[in-house]
């Protein structure tokens, strides 16, 4: 019974993403909004690594397996570098409006891939927690869900610049169901425990992917923005949301 309830909890996590999607559709795609979103994403993803992923990764791997942390983080960076090379090279300050639009979509796609892996692993962790302690699993899912709302806003704002609506819906749908798939994977195999080394390695891989997005995609955009006030507000909101999700979690 606990296994089925734990799986249901991972499914509900996806609705936090949908809340973010709904909020995003009420935002006008003005430059100021995009400047805020990029600063917000930079701050939020950086805080996600520092206060969540990094600690959990080290906790699962331990000091003796720190080499795995380095290997999988570098692997995550390398994977996204390879993906990025499929996009024609360009200089940000020389981009046309059409190229700028494609670049924004590109950031959204990279972020979606990284966050799907991240949510899959978190879905596994929440499922395992809830099978042993339902109350703790629910509280953990609320904390995770709160930071999924702004992530839903970020992904939707970038991907809805895409003319191909079906591609955008596919990405958002994949993100919606990713936590559930992590729980479903363990449920179908009737697994109530997963090696710390496996979870830690997957988290390190996610860190590498998110670092690539932060360093090579988001930071250059935030650095060149002319709306400094909006940028600082976005950075502050990312920190605030992270603190709130920690308190609730």
PEKA-V471394 format. One record per pair of residues at least 6 apart in sequence whose C-alpha atoms are under 7 Angstrom apart, sorted by the first residue. I is the first residue (numbers start at 1). J is the second residue. D is the distance in Angstrom with one decimal. If there is no record, write none. Layout:
i/j/d
I/J/D
I/J/D
//
This chain:
i/j/d
2/131/5.1
3/131/5.3
3/187/6.9
6/127/5.1
6/130/5.0
6/131/5.7
7/127/6.1
7/180/6.9
7/183/5.6
7/184/6.5
9/138/7.0
10/123/5.7
10/126/6.9
10/127/6.6
10/179/5.7
10/180/4.7
10/183/6.2
11/179/6.8
11/180/4.6
13/141/6.6
13/145/5.7
13/179/6.7
14/176/4.3
14/177/5.8
14/179/6.8
15/176/7.0
16/145/5.4
16/146/6.9
16/148/5.7
16/149/5.2
17/148/5.4
17/149/5.2
17/152/4.7
17/176/6.0
18/152/6.7
19/149/6.0
20/149/4.4
20/150/5.8
20/151/6.9
20/152/4.2
20/153/4.5
21/152/5.2
21/153/5.4
21/156/5.7
23/153/6.6
24/153/4.9
24/156/6.2
24/157/5.9
32/230/6.9
35/222/7.0
35/225/6.7
35/230/6.8
35/231/6.3
36/230/5.6
36/231/5.5
36/234/4.9
37/154/6.2
37/234/6.7
38/218/6.2
38/222/6.3
39/222/5.8
39/231/5.4
39/234/4.9
39/235/5.2
40/234/4.2
40/235/5.1
40/237/6.4
40/238/5.0
41/154/6.6
41/238/7.0
42/214/5.9
42/218/5.9
42/219/6.8
43/235/5.0
43/238/4.9
43/239/6.3
44/238/4.3
44/239/6.3
44/242/6.8
47/239/6.7
47/242/6.7
49/207/6.5
53/203/6.6
57/200/4.6
57/203/5.8
57/204/6.3
60/196/4.7
60/197/6.2
60/199/6.8
60/200/5.0
61/196/6.2
61/197/5.3
61/200/5.2
68/201/6.5
69/201/6.4
69/204/5.5
72/201/6.1
72/204/5.4
72/205/4.8
73/204/4.9
73/205/4.9
73/207/6.0
73/208/4.1
74/208/5.9
75/205/6.5
75/208/6.9
76/205/4.7
76/206/6.4
76/208/4.2
76/209/4.6
77/208/4.7
77/209/5.2
77/212/5.6
80/209/6.1
80/212/6.8
101/161/6.5
104/158/5.6
105/158/5.4
105/159/5.2
105/161/6.4
105/162/6.4
107/217/6.5
108/155/5.4
108/158/5.1
108/159/5.6
111/213/6.9
112/155/6.7
112/171/6.7
112/175/6.8
114/206/5.9
114/209/5.8
114/210/6.4
116/175/5.4
116/178/5.5
117/206/6.6
118/203/6.8
118/206/6.0
119/178/5.7
119/179/4.8
120/178/5.1
120/179/4.6
120/181/6.3
120/182/4.4
121/182/6.0
121/199/6.9
122/179/6.4
123/179/4.1
123/180/6.0
123/182/4.6
123/183/5.1
124/182/4.7
124/183/4.8
124/186/6.9
126/137/5.7
126/140/6.8
126/141/6.6
127/183/5.3
128/192/6.0
128/193/6.7
129/136/6.9
129/137/5.3
130/136/6.5
130/137/4.1
139/249/5.8
140/249/5.4
142/248/7.0
142/249/6.2
143/245/5.0
143/246/6.4
143/248/5.4
143/249/3.8
146/245/5.6
147/241/6.9
147/242/6.8
147/245/6.2
159/168/5.7
160/168/6.4
162/168/6.9
//
